[in-house]
Amino acid sequence: MRSWVSSLVLLVGCGHATGTPSPVDDAPDVAYRGGDASMSRAADAQLIAIPGGRYVTGSTPEEREQAYLDYSAAAGHDDARDAKWFDLEEDRHSTELGAFRVDLLPVTNAQYGELVADGGAPAPTMDEAKWAAQGFQQPWPDEVERFVWHDGRPPPNREDHPVVLVTHDEAARYCAWRGAVVGERRRLPTAAEYERASRGVEAQAYPWGSTWDATRLNSFVGGPNDTVPVGEHPDAASPDGVLDLAGNVFHWTSTPWPPGAGRDAPKRTVRGSSWEDWPGLGRGAAWHGRARTIRHVIVGFRCAADAR
């Protein structure tokens, strides 16, 4: 029975952000050397435009209480409430956000492999000792080893699964590289952009609506206890048509953690939920922080772009 903060360094107190995006990390200087980038180009052609304007962010006490109830009913325990996970959320309020674009789907192993083959980053790898040193609870042979790349290539039959075991800075590096491929700036989304893409202007709790629905995402409830190919839940599209914003993998964002921290903070905000999570997670308002240097089997990413 897994949880998104299990055996993680203790989260810093929540505070309340202003609702405006934190500064985006400086784009890494990544050269495109001319290697095959066909899958990354194809993904880039599917960027979804999100209009600018006012939207509702954060959650009410009643919404957080419902999330705790949904969690405990499915998990059979009250770990989320005991740890006050959802108390980290901003209070519900309206705020302004500029237009932007965001990937339709998370970055896959095959797409990330084009960066690796082009010499832009190392393959996502790990060994049992390094995994144990990070302190995460997932057992190496049963839930980690299957995600490790060998000889610079993704594990067999996982090319269309979301890439994991990438640090925050490696994720940012891929987005910058893809920008070099297409000749336009690409970056990680901010936490505010991720929430807006997930919830729409009506601020529904989940990308698909106001209530939990286990059939609309890959989670611990009825899922295979593993990642699945991206895009397997088309009926879970957000109001703007973005897929996989809840379930399968958490997503790195460029926003420092905790809210209000400077860009040199050692943690970054993650949004969404993963293949081993319970109800309550995956809501647009939910967020937490992770060290930008960690490599985890439940954290992936997608890219974003400024509006045209």
C-alpha positions in Angstrom: 0.0 0.0 0.0 1.9 3.0 -1.3 1.8 6.7 -0.6 3.3 9.7 -2.4 5.3 10.9 0.5 6.3 7.5 2.0 9.9 7.5 3.2 10.5 10.9 1.7 12.3 13.6 3.5 9.7 15.5 5.6 7.7 18.0 3.6 8.2 21.7 4.5 5.2 23.6 5.8 2.7 24.8 3.2 2.4 28.5 3.4 0.1 30.2 0.8 1.4 31.2 -2.6 0.1 34.1 -4.5 -1.2 32.1 -7.4 1.2 33.6 -9.9 3.9 31.3 -11.4 7.2 31.1 -9.8 10.2 32.1 -12.0 11.0 29.4 -14.5 14.4 27.9 -14.1 17.0 29.1 -16.6 16.9 26.9 -19.6 19.9 24.5 -19.7 22.3 25.1 -22.6 21.7 21.9 -24.6 22.8 21.6 -28.2 20.9 19.5 -30.8 23.5 17.5 -32.7 21.2 16.3 -35.5 20.2 12.9 -34.2 16.9 11.3 -34.9 14.2 13.3 -33.1 11.2 12.2 -35.0 9.2 11.1 -31.9 10.0 14.2 -30.0 9.0 16.4 -33.0 5.7 14.5 -33.2 5.1 15.1 -29.5 5.9 18.8 -29.9 3.4 19.1 -32.7 0.7 18.1 -30.2 1.1 20.9 -27.8 -2.2 22.1 -26.4 -2.9 25.8 -26.2 -4.2 27.0 -22.8 -5.9 30.5 -22.9 -4.8 33.1 -20.5 -7.2 34.8 -18.0 -8.6 34.3 -14.6 -9.1 30.9 -13.1 -9.7 29.3 -9.7 -6.8 27.7 -7.9 -6.5 25.9 -4.5 -9.2 24.2 -2.5 -11.8 24.8 0.2 -11.7 23.0 3.6 -14.7 21.0 2.4 -12.9 19.9 -0.8 -9.9 18.8 1.3 -12.2 16.9 3.7 -13.8 15.0 0.8 -10.3 14.1 -0.5 -9.4 12.7 2.9 -12.6 10.7 3.0 -12.1 9.3 -0.5 -8.5 8.4 0.3 -9.4 6.5 3.6 -12.4 4.7 2.0 -10.2 3.2 -0.8 -6.9 2.7 1.2 -8.4 1.4 4.4 -6.3 3.7 6.5 -6.1 7.4 7.3 -2.4 8.0 6.6 -3.2 11.1 4.4 -5.2 12.8 7.2 -2.7 11.8 9.9 0.1 13.4 7.9 -2.1 16.4 6.8 -1.1 15.9 3.2 -4.0 18.0 1.7 -3.6 20.7 4.2 -0.6 21.8 2.1 -2.9 23.1 -0.6 -3.6 26.8 -1.1 -6.9 28.2 0.0 -9.3 28.5 -2.9 -9.1 31.8 -4.7 -9.2 33.4 -8.2 -6.0 34.5 -9.9 -4.6 35.5 -13.3 -2.4 33.4 -15.5 -1.1 34.2 -19.0 -1.6 31.9 -22.0 0.8 29.0 -22.6 1.0 25.7 -24.3 1.6 22.3 -22.7 2.2 18.7 -23.9 -0.8 16.6 -24.7 0.9 13.6 -22.9 3.9 12.9 -20.6 7.3 12.5 -22.2 7.8 8.8 -23.0 10.9 6.6 -22.8 11.2 6.6 -26.6 11.1 10.4 -26.8 13.6 10.7 -24.0 15.8 8.1 -25.7 16.3 10.5 -28.6 17.9 13.0 -26.2 20.1 10.2 -24.8 21.1 9.0 -28.3 21.9 12.6 -29.3 24.4 12.8 -26.4 22.3 15.3 -24.4 21.9 13.3 -21.2 22.7 10.0 -19.6 20.2 7.1 -19.8 17.9 6.9 -16.7 19.6 4.3 -14.7 19.9 3.1 -11.1 21.3 0.3 -9.0 20.0 -1.3 -5.9 22.5 0.5 -3.6 21.8 3.9 -5.0 18.1 3.2 -4.7 18.4 2.2 -1.1 20.4 5.3 -0.3 17.5 7.5 -1.5 15.3 6.0 1.3 12.2 5.3 -0.8 10.1 2.3 0.2 9.5 0.6 -3.1 11.3 -2.7 -3.1 14.1 -2.9 -5.7 13.4 -6.3 -7.3 9.6 -5.9 -7.5 8.9 -2.3 -8.2 12.1 -0.5 -9.3 14.5 -2.8 -11.4 12.0 -3.1 -14.3 12.3 0.7 -15.0 16.1 0.8 -15.3 17.6 1.4 -18.7 20.5 -0.8 -20.1 23.0 0.0 -22.8 21.3 3.4 -23.3 18.0 1.9 -24.1 14.6 1.8 -22.4 13.5 -1.5 -20.9 11.8 -3.8 -23.5 8.2 -3.1 -24.3 8.2 0.2 -22.3 9.0 2.6 -25.1 5.5 4.2 -24.9 5.4 4.4 -21.1 6.2 7.7 -19.4 9.9 8.0 -18.7 10.9 7.9 -15.0 14.1 7.8 -13.0 15.0 11.3 -14.3 16.0 14.2 -12.0 14.3 17.5 -12.2 17.3 19.0 -14.0 17.4 16.2 -16.6 13.7 16.7 -17.3 14.4 20.4 -17.8 17.3 19.4 -20.1 15.1 17.3 -22.3 12.6 20.1 -22.7 15.4 22.6 -23.6 16.8 20.1 -26.1 13.4 19.6 -27.7 13.2 23.3 -28.0 16.6 23.2 -29.9 15.2 20.5 -32.2 12.1 22.6 -33.2 13.7 26.0 -33.0 11.5 27.4 -30.2 11.9 27.6 -26.4 10.6 24.6 -24.5 10.6 24.2 -20.7 8.9 22.5 -17.8 5.5 23.9 -16.8 5.1 26.0 -13.7 3.0 24.5 -10.9 0.3 27.1 -11.7 0.3 26.2 -15.4 -0.1 22.5 -14.5 -3.0 23.2 -12.2 -4.7 25.4 -14.8 -4.2 22.7 -17.5 -5.7 20.1 -15.2 -8.7 22.0 -13.8 -9.8 24.4 -16.5 -11.4 27.7 -15.6 -14.2 26.0 -13.6 -11.7 24.6 -11.1 -13.1 21.1 -11.1 -11.3 18.8 -8.7 -9.9 16.2 -11.2 -9.1 16.7 -14.9 -12.3 14.8 -15.8 -14.7 16.3 -13.3 -15.5 16.9 -9.6 -15.5 13.3 -8.3 -13.0 10.5 -8.1 -13.4 7.8 -10.9 -10.9 4.9 -10.8 -11.7 4.0 -14.4 -10.2 7.3 -15.7 -6.6 7.0 -14.5 -3.9 4.5 -13.7 -3.7 4.3 -9.9 -3.4 1.7 -7.2 -7.2 1.3 -7.3 -7.6 -1.3 -10.0 -4.4 -0.6 -11.8 -1.5 -3.0 -12.6 0.8 -1.6 -10.0 3.0 -0.3 -12.8 3.2 2.4 -15.4 1.1 2.0 -18.6 1.4 3.5 -22.1 0.6 7.2 -22.2 -2.8 8.1 -23.4 -4.7 5.0 -22.3 -7.4 7.1 -20.7 -8.8 9.4 -23.3 -12.0 9.9 -21.4 -10.0 11.6 -18.6 -9.1 14.6 -20.7 -9.0 17.9 -19.0 -11.4 20.7 -20.1 -8.7 21.9 -22.6 -8.1 18.4 -23.9 -4.9 17.5 -22.0 -4.4 13.8 -21.1 -2.7 12.0 -18.2 -2.6 14.9 -15.8 -3.6 12.5 -13.0 -2.4 8.9 -12.6 0.5 7.0 -14.2 3.3 9.4 -13.0 3.7 12.6 -11.0 5.1 15.5 -12.9 8.1 17.7 -12.3 7.3 21.5 -12.5 9.8 24.4 -12.5 8.3 25.9 -9.4 10.5 25.9 -6.3 9.2 24.2 -3.1 7.9 25.3 -0.6 5.7 28.0 -2.0 7.6 31.3 -2.2 11.0 29.7 -2.1 13.7 31.1 -4.4 14.9 29.4 -7.6 17.9 28.0 -5.7 15.7 26.0 -3.4 16.8 22.3 -3.3 13.2 21.1 -4.0 10.7 21.5 -6.8 7.0 21.2 -6.8 5.4 18.1 -8.3 1.8 17.8 -9.4 -0.5 15.0 -10.4 -0.4 11.4 -9.0 1.1 8.1 -9.9 0.4 4.4 -10.6 0.6 3.6 -6.9 -1.6 6.3 -5.5 -5.1 6.5 -3.9 -8.1 8.8 -4.4 -7.5 12.4 -3.3 -4.2 12.5 -5.1 -4.4 13.6 -8.7 -6.6 16.6 -7.9 -5.5 19.8 -9.5 -5.1 21.5 -6.2 -2.8 18.8 -4.7 0.9 19.4 -4.7 4.1 18.6 -2.7 7.8 19.0 -3.0 10.7 16.7 -3.9 14.4 17.2 -4.0 15.4 18.1 -7.5 18.2 15.5 -7.5 16.0 12.4 -6.8 15.3 9.6 -9.2 12.0 8.0 -8.6 9.8 5.4 -10.4 6.7 7.4 -9.8 7.9 10.8 -11.1 8.0 11.8 -14.8 7.3 15.1 -16.7 6.0 16.9 -19.7 7.1 20.0 -21.5 5.5 23.4 -21.9 5.9 26.4 -24.2 5.0 30.1 -24.2 2.0 31.1 -26.1 2.4 32.0 -29.8 
